[in-house]
Amino acid sequence: MSKLLAQTPFGGLEKTFDGIKLKEISGFEIVSLAVAKGQSNAFAKTFRKQFGGNLPEPGNWTTTKTGKILWTGQSQYFLFSDEVDERLDKTLQAPFSDIAYLTLQTDGWAPLEISGPKTHDVLERFIPLDLRAWEIRQGTRTSAHHIGVIVIKTGAETYQLLAPTSSSKTFLEALDHIIENVLSV
């Protein structure tokens, strides 16, 4: 009988360079929430009841009872839940029935944390945004090395980067290359 082994996009990566640390993030689920037309108020009320707190403003994320939620577009959010449940979209669907569409996204994204004093030196060569000016709790969709990514600032020199799982190898190769260039200066 075959034995299947769970794999992650970056294979449990943890690398430390001079002033930069890369670490694959695991142990959470991602669910996209798309608000049904005309249901914004009902959605916000249901969200507060289910997760506590308010929805984030555009370009930001906020904490919830079980993780965080990121604004990803008009009437669209990504919920990052610390509860590991590969059917989380189905688990959460009942309270949001008729007001939002939920889709499990976890396997579609390769999450990586980058941190350390040289983080901004690396990211300014990789992501076309002025991340040095960002406040903690900002986040957005953008691109890195021609790959669509989600960038979330979680600390003064700490970011979560989410690349599509299908592009994770190319994404990591490009990031490693930029790190090498920054460190060789």
Phi and psi in degrees as GROMACS dihedral restraints (atoms count N, CA, C in turn):
[ dihedral_restraints ]
;  ai    aj    ak    al  type     phi  dphi    fc
    3     4     5     6     1   -73.6    20    10
    4     5     6     7     1   145.6    20    10
    6     7     8     9     1  -116.4    20    10
    7     8     9    10     1   120.0    20    10
    9    10    11    12     1   -91.3    20    10
   10    11    12    13     1   137.3    20    10
   12    13    14    15     1  -111.6    20    10
   13    14    15    16     1   132.2    20    10
   15    16    17    18     1   -66.7    20    10
   16    17    18    19     1   134.8    20    10
   18    19    20    21     1  -120.3    20    10
   19    20    21    22     1   146.8    20    10
   21    22    23    24     1  -111.8    20    10
   22    23    24    25     1   158.4    20    10
   24    25    26    27     1   -57.3    20    10
   25    26    27    28     1   -35.5    20    10
   27    28    29    30     1  -108.1    20    10
   28    29    30    31     1    12.0    20    10
   30    31    32    33     1    59.7    20    10
   31    32    33    34     1    34.1    20    10
   33    34    35    36     1    74.8    20    10
   34    35    36    37     1    24.3    20    10
   36    37    38    39     1   -49.4    20    10
   37    38    39    40     1   133.9    20    10
   39    40    41    42     1  -148.1    20    10
   40    41    42    43     1   112.6    20    10
   42    43    44    45     1  -129.4    20    10
   43    44    45    46     1   139.5    20    10
   45    46    47    48     1  -122.5    20    10
   46    47    48    49     1   129.2    20    10
   48    49    50    51     1  -114.1    20    10
   49    50    51    52     1  -173.3    20    10
   51    52    53    54     1   -76.3    20    10
   52    53    54    55     1    96.4    20    10
   54    55    56    57     1    90.2    20    10
   55    56    57    58     1     7.6    20    10
   57    58    59    60     1  -143.7    20    10
   58    59    60    61     1   136.9    20    10
   60    61    62    63     1  -127.1    20    10
   61    62    63    64     1   132.5    20    10
   63    64    65    66     1  -113.2    20    10
   64    65    66    67     1   136.6    20    10
   66    67    68    69     1  -148.1    20    10
   67    68    69    70     1   129.2    20    10
   69    70    71    72     1   -69.3    20    10
   70    71    72    73     1   139.6    20    10
   72    73    74    75     1  -100.8    20    10
   73    74    75    76     1   137.4    20    10
   75    76    77    78     1  -145.8    20    10
   76    77    78    79     1   178.0    20    10
   78    79    80    81     1    83.8    20    10
   79    80    81    82     1    31.3    20    10
   81    82    83    84     1  -151.4    20    10
   82    83    84    85     1   168.2    20    10
   84    85    86    87     1  -120.9    20    10
   85    86    87    88     1   152.4    20    10
   87    88    89    90     1  -120.0    20    10
   88    89    90    91     1   127.6    20    10
   90    91    92    93     1  -126.2    20    10
   91    92    93    94     1   128.6    20    10
   93    94    95    96     1   -86.3    20    10
   94    95    96    97     1   142.0    20    10
   96    97    98    99     1  -124.1    20    10
   97    98    99   100     1   119.2    20    10
   99   100   101   102     1  -114.2    20    10
  100   101   102   103     1   118.8    20    10
  102   103   104   105     1   -74.1    20    10
  103   104   105   106     1   132.0    20    10
  105   106   107   108     1   -67.6    20    10
  106   107   108   109     1   149.3    20    10
  108   109   110   111     1   -54.5    20    10
  109   110   111   112     1   129.3    20    10
  111   112   113   114     1    78.5    20    10
  112   113   114   115     1     8.0    20    10
  114   115   116   117     1  -112.8    20    10
  115   116   117   118     1    17.8    20    10
  117   118   119   120     1   -58.2    20    10
  118   119   120   121     1   -46.0    20    10
  120   121   122   123     1   -66.1    20    10
  121   122   123   124     1   -44.7    20    10
  123   124   125   126     1   -63.4    20    10
  124   125   126   127     1   -39.0    20    10
  126   127   128   129     1   -63.6    20    10
  127   128   129   130     1   -47.4    20    10
  129   130   131   132     1   -60.0    20    10
  130   131   132   133     1   -41.6    20    10
  132   133   134   135     1   -65.1    20    10
  133   134   135   136     1   -46.4    20    10
  135   136   137   138     1   -65.0    20    10
  136   137   138   139     1   -39.4    20    10
  138   139   140   141     1   -60.4    20    10
  139   140   141   142     1   -48.2    20    10
  141   142   143   144     1   -58.3    20    10
  142   143   144   145     1   -41.7    20    10
  144   145   146   147     1   -65.7    20    10
  145   146   147   148     1   -42.4    20    10
  147   148   149   150     1   -78.7    20    10
  148   149   150   151     1   -38.8    20    10
  150   151   152   153     1  -120.4    20    10
  151   152   153   154     1   -10.2    20    10
  153   154   155   156     1    76.0    20    10
  154   155   156   157     1   149.2    20    10
  156   157   158   159     1    78.2    20    10
  157   158   159   160     1   177.2    20    10
  159   160   161   162     1  -101.2    20    10
  160   161   162   163     1   163.7    20    10
  162   163   164   165     1   -69.9    20    10
  163   164   165   166     1   150.3    20    10
  165   166   167   168     1   -74.2    20    10
  166   167   168   169     1   153.1    20    10
  168   169   170   171     1   -73.9    20    10
  169   170   171   172     1   163.3    20    10
  171   172   173   174     1   -54.2    20    10
  172   173   174   175     1   135.8    20    10
  174   175   176   177     1    79.5    20    10
  175   176   177   178     1    14.6    20    10
  177   178   179   180     1  -137.4    20    10
  178   179   180   181     1   169.9    20    10
  180   181   182   183     1  -133.9    20    10
  181   182   183   184     1   156.4    20    10
  183   184   185   186     1  -133.3    20    10
  184   185   186   187     1   161.1    20    10
  186   187   188   189     1   -82.8    20    10
  187   188   189   190     1   154.9    20    10
  189   190   191   192     1  -126.6    20    10
  190   191   192   193     1   179.4    20    10
  192   193   194   195     1   -60.9    20    10
  193   194   195   196     1   -28.8    20    10
  195   196   197   198     1  -119.9    20    10
  196   197   198   199     1    10.4    20    10
  198   199   200   201     1   159.9    20    10
  199   200   201   202     1  -119.9    20    10
  201   202   203   204     1  -152.0    20    10
  202   203   204   205     1   163.3    20    10
  204   205   206   207     1  -131.4    20    10
  205   206   207   208     1   135.4    20    10
  207   208   209   210     1  -115.4    20    10
  208   209   210   211     1   133.9    20    10
  210   211   212   213     1   -73.3    20    10
  211   212   213   214     1   125.2    20    10
  213   214   215   216     1  -117.1    20    10
  214   215   216   217     1    -4.3    20    10
  216   217   218   219     1   165.6    20    10
  217   218   219   220     1   173.6    20    10
  219   220   221   222     1   -56.0    20    10
  220   221   222   223     1   118.9    20    10
  222   223   224   225     1    60.4    20    10
  223   224   225   226     1    28.8    20    10
  225   226   227   228     1  -134.5    20    10
  226   227   228   229     1   140.6    20    10
  228   229   230   231     1  -143.5    20    10
  229   230   231   232     1   155.7    20    10
  231   232   233   234     1  -113.7    20    10
  232   233   234   235     1   123.7    20    10
  234   235   236   237     1   -96.8    20    10
  235   236   237   238     1   123.3    20    10
  237   238   239   240     1  -105.4    20    10
  238   239   240   241     1   108.7    20    10
  240   241   242   243     1  -107.0    20    10
  241   242   243   244     1   133.5    20    10
  243   244   245   246     1   -75.3    20    10
  244   245   246   247     1    -7.8    20    10
  246   247   248   249     1   -81.8    20    10
  247   248   249   250     1   118.6    20    10
  249   250   251   252     1   -84.5    20    10
  250   251   252   253     1   111.3    20    10
  252   253   254   255     1  -152.1    20    10
  253   254   255   256     1   103.9    20    10
  255   256   257   258     1   -69.3    20    10
  256   257   258   259     1     3.5    20    10
  258   259   260   261     1  -125.9    20    10
  259   260   261   262     1    30.2    20    10
  261   262   263   264     1   -59.1    20    10
  262   263   264   265     1   -35.7    20    10
  264   265   266   267     1   -60.5    20    10
  265   266   267   268     1   -39.8    20    10
  267   268   269   270     1   -72.2    20    10
  268   269   270   271     1   -38.5    20    10
  270   271   272   273     1   -61.1    20    10
  271   272   273   274     1   -38.8    20    10
  273   274   275   276     1   -89.1    20    10
  274   275   276   277     1   -10.3    20    10
  276   277   278   279     1   -61.6    20    10
  277   278   279   280     1   -41.0    20    10
  279   280   281   282     1   -52.4    20    10
  280   281   282   283     1   -51.4    20    10
  282   283   284   285     1   -66.7    20    10
  283   284   285   286     1   -21.9    20    10
  285   286   287   288     1  -101.1    20    10
  286   287   288   289     1     7.9    20    10
  288   289   290   291     1   -54.8    20    10
  289   290   291   292     1   130.9    20    10
  291   292   293   294     1    71.7    20    10
  292   293   294   295     1    -2.1    20    10
  294   295   296   297     1  -120.6    20    10
  295   296   297   298     1   -14.9    20    10
  297   298   299   300     1  -157.9    20    10
  298   299   300   301     1   155.5    20    10
  300   301   302   303     1  -110.5    20    10
  301   302   303   304     1   126.5    20    10
  303   304   305   306     1  -112.1    20    10
  304   305   306   307     1   137.5    20    10
  306   307   308   309     1  -138.8    20    10
  307   308   309   310     1   127.7    20    10
  309   310   311   312     1   -68.3    20    10
  310   311   312   313     1   128.5    20    10
  312   313   314   315     1  -117.8    20    10
  313   314   315   316     1    -5.0    20    10
  315   316   317   318     1   -49.6    20    10
  316   317   318   319     1   -50.9    20    10
  318   319   320   321     1   -70.9    20    10
  319   320   321   322     1   -14.2    20    10
  321   322   323   324     1   -84.4    20    10
  322   323   324   325     1    -9.3    20    10
  324   325   326   327     1  -124.7    20    10
  325   326   327   328     1   142.2    20    10
  327   328   329   330     1  -108.6    20    10
  328   329   330   331     1   103.7    20    10
  330   331   332   333     1   -90.9    20    10
  331   332   333   334     1   136.3    20    10
  333   334   335   336     1  -139.1    20    10
  334   335   336   337     1   139.2    20    10
  336   337   338   339     1  -106.9    20    10
  337   338   339   340     1   134.5    20    10
  339   340   341   342     1  -121.2    20    10
  340   341   342   343     1   134.1    20    10
  342   343   344   345     1  -149.8    20    10
  343   344   345   346     1   165.1    20    10
  345   346   347   348     1   121.2    20    10
  346   347   348   349     1   167.2    20    10
  348   349   350   351     1   -64.6    20    10
  349   350   351   352     1   -19.0    20    10
  351   352   353   354     1  -102.1    20    10
  352   353   354   355     1    10.5    20    10
  354   355   356   357     1   -56.6    20    10
  355   356   357   358     1   -48.1    20    10
  357   358   359   360     1   -65.7    20    10
  358   359   360   361     1   -34.1    20    10
  360   361   362   363     1   -61.0    20    10
  361   362   363   364     1   -37.2    20    10
  363   364   365   366     1   -74.6    20    10
  364   365   366   367     1   -51.0    20    10
  366   367   368   369     1   -66.5    20    10
  367   368   369   370     1   -28.6    20    10
  369   370   371   372     1   -68.9    20    10
  370   371   372   373     1   -17.2    20    10
  372   373   374   375     1   -95.9    20    10
  373   374   375   376     1    -6.7    20    10
  375   376   377   378     1  -115.1    20    10
  376   377   378   379     1   -34.4    20    10
  378   379   380   381     1  -123.5    20    10
  379   380   381   382     1   128.7    20    10
  381   382   383   384     1   -79.7    20    10
  382   383   384   385     1    49.2    20    10
  384   385   386   387     1  -135.6    20    10
  385   386   387   388     1   152.7    20    10
  387   388   389   390     1   -85.6    20    10
  388   389   390   391     1    80.3    20    10
  390   391   392   393     1   -70.8    20    10
  391   392   393   394     1   -22.1    20    10
  393   394   395   396     1   -61.0    20    10
  394   395   396   397     1   -30.7    20    10
  396   397   398   399     1   -83.3    20    10
  397   398   399   400     1    -9.5    20    10
  399   400   401   402     1   -70.1    20    10
  400   401   402   403     1   148.9    20    10
  402   403   404   405     1   -93.5    20    10
  403   404   405   406     1   156.2    20    10
  405   406   407   408     1   -60.5    20    10
  406   407   408   409     1   141.5    20    10
  408   409   410   411     1    89.7    20    10
  409   410   411   412     1     7.9    20    10
  411   412   413   414     1   -91.7    20    10
  412   413   414   415     1   153.4    20    10
  414   415   416   417     1  -167.9    20    10
  415   416   417   418     1   153.3    20    10
  417   418   419   420     1  -164.1    20    10
  418   419   420   421     1   169.6    20    10
  420   421   422   423     1   -93.1    20    10
  421   422   423   424     1   139.2    20    10
  423   424   425   426     1  -156.7    20    10
  424   425   426   427     1  -153.1    20    10
  426   427   428   429     1  -134.5    20    10
  427   428   429   430     1   157.1    20    10
  429   430   431   432     1  -144.8    20    10
  430   431   432   433     1   119.1    20    10
  432   433   434   435     1    54.6    20    10
  433   434   435   436     1    44.1    20    10
  435   436   437   438     1    64.9    20    10
  436   437   438   439     1    20.0    20    10
  438   439   440   441     1  -117.8    20    10
  439   440   441   442     1   131.0    20    10
  441   442   443   444     1   -66.1    20    10
  442   443   444   445     1   129.8    20    10
  444   445   446   447     1  -136.8    20    10
  445   446   447   448     1   162.4    20    10
  447   448   449   450     1  -111.4    20    10
  448   449   450   451     1   131.6    20    10
  450   451   452   453     1  -118.2    20    10
  451   452   453   454     1   129.5    20    10
  453   454   455   456     1  -131.6    20    10
  454   455   456   457     1   124.4    20    10
  456   457   458   459     1   -89.8    20    10
  457   458   459   460     1   119.0    20    10
  459   460   461   462     1  -113.4    20    10
  460   461   462   463     1   -10.3    20    10
  462   463   464   465     1  -158.2    20    10
  463   464   465   466     1   173.8    20    10
  465   466   467   468     1   -55.4    20    10
  466   467   468   469     1   -39.2    20    10
  468   469   470   471     1  -129.8    20    10
  469   470   471   472     1    32.4    20    10
  471   472   473   474     1  -131.5    20    10
  472   473   474   475     1   130.5    20    10
  474   475   476   477     1  -134.4    20    10
  475   476   477   478     1   148.7    20    10
  477   478   479   480     1  -103.8    20    10
  478   479   480   481     1   129.8    20    10
  480   481   482   483     1  -116.5    20    10
  481   482   483   484     1   128.7    20    10
  483   484   485   486     1  -119.9    20    10
  484   485   486   487     1   116.0    20    10
  486   487   488   489     1  -107.9    20    10
  487   488   489   490     1   155.6    20    10
  489   490   491   492     1   -59.0    20    10
  490   491   492   493     1   137.6    20    10
  492   493   494   495     1   -54.1    20    10
  493   494   495   496     1   -38.5    20    10
  495   496   497   498     1   -65.0    20    10
  496   497   498   499     1   -19.3    20    10
  498   499   500   501     1  -111.4    20    10
  499   500   501   502     1    10.2    20    10
  501   502   503   504     1   -61.3    20    10
  502   503   504   505     1   -38.3    20    10
  504   505   506   507     1   -65.4    20    10
  505   506   507   508     1   -47.8    20    10
  507   508   509   510     1   -63.1    20    10
  508   509   510   511     1   -42.5    20    10
  510   511   512   513     1   -58.0    20    10
  511   512   513   514     1   -49.4    20    10
  513   514   515   516     1   -66.7    20    10
  514   515   516   517     1   -39.5    20    10
  516   517   518   519     1   -60.6    20    10
  517   518   519   520     1   -43.8    20    10
  519   520   521   522     1   -65.6    20    10
  520   521   522   523     1   -42.6    20    10
  522   523   524   525     1   -64.2    20    10
  523   524   525   526     1   -43.9    20    10
  525   526   527   528     1   -59.1    20    10
  526   527   528   529     1   -41.9    20    10
  528   529   530   531     1   -61.8    20    10
  529   530   531   532     1   -44.6    20    10
  531   532   533   534     1   -66.1    20    10
  532   533   534   535     1   -40.8    20    10
  534   535   536   537     1   -58.9    20    10
  535   536   537   538     1   -45.8    20    10
  537   538   539   540     1   -58.5    20    10
  538   539   540   541     1   -42.9    20    10
  540   541   542   543     1   -64.3    20    10
  541   542   543   544     1   -43.5    20    10
  543   544   545   546     1   -63.9    20    10
  544   545   546   547     1   -42.2    20    10
  546   547   548   549     1   -73.0    20    10
  547   548   549   550     1   -21.4    20    10
  549   550   551   552     1   -85.4    20    10
  550   551   552   553     1    -6.5    20    10
